[in-house]
Amino acid sequence: MVMAISDKVKSNGQATQGFLAQWHEDVHCVFGRDPAAHSVWEILLTYAGVHAVLMHRISHRLWKADWKLAARILAAFSKMITSVDIHPAATIGRRLFIDHALGVVIGETAEIGNDVTLYHGVTLGGTTWNKEKRHPTLGNNVMVGSGAKILGAITLGNNVRVGANSVVIKDVQACCTVVGIPGRVIQSKGTQIQNRHGIDLDHHLIPDPVGKAIACLIERIDELEAGQKQAHKVLVEDSCDVCDAESICVPKKESPVKQAARL
């Protein structure tokens, strides 16, 4: 049945790669992005993210062949056993890897390029009730950290990295890093891909703009306190011996005559 559907889709000019070839790439791409993977059988039997992608390949072909109810039923079954909710109409490129998989949501009009990596808790969500393009478009080699939300009909260019728990609501140019709520670009890597394999998974190296701002504030407070201590020292040296601020302004050692006068 799957092969018959595949032939129908190909006849409509909507498929450029064989079904089994897609599955083969979806499985073997894991070795390049997860050092915990040891064998093909381990991936096929234990990786829920791979199961979700493989079943989406079938449900997507059912959807394109206009068997929409069957596609939705298969997608619902996939959601129950993998905890990954992918609408069968979503367009997914080659070698998508969903690591850990739990809680991933990919909407109906979402488009995902090649060699994309999604971590658990990622949402590619819509922002309108209208039946139009309402979900994100991800370019090639995009990495989305765990818990990140990418909302609306926005576009993330090639080689973009999204920090964990970020909320992205605006377009992001290629080769940039975006973090925060709302997401903001905090690093541009230019046009070079850091990893020689073309997939950058070093999301632990994403800069921390909040931490940097706090560090700057602490440094500034230290400078102000140092200046205040210097001013206080000058004030003590130049102040009178007896005043209303005796408890604060403590003069240096007084002569016995002055001490007697104060008594």
Summary of the structure (lengths in Angstrom):
residues: 263
radius of gyration: 29.9
end to end distance: 106.6
largest distance: 111.1
contacts: 785
relative contact order: 0.07
helix: 39%
strand: 15%
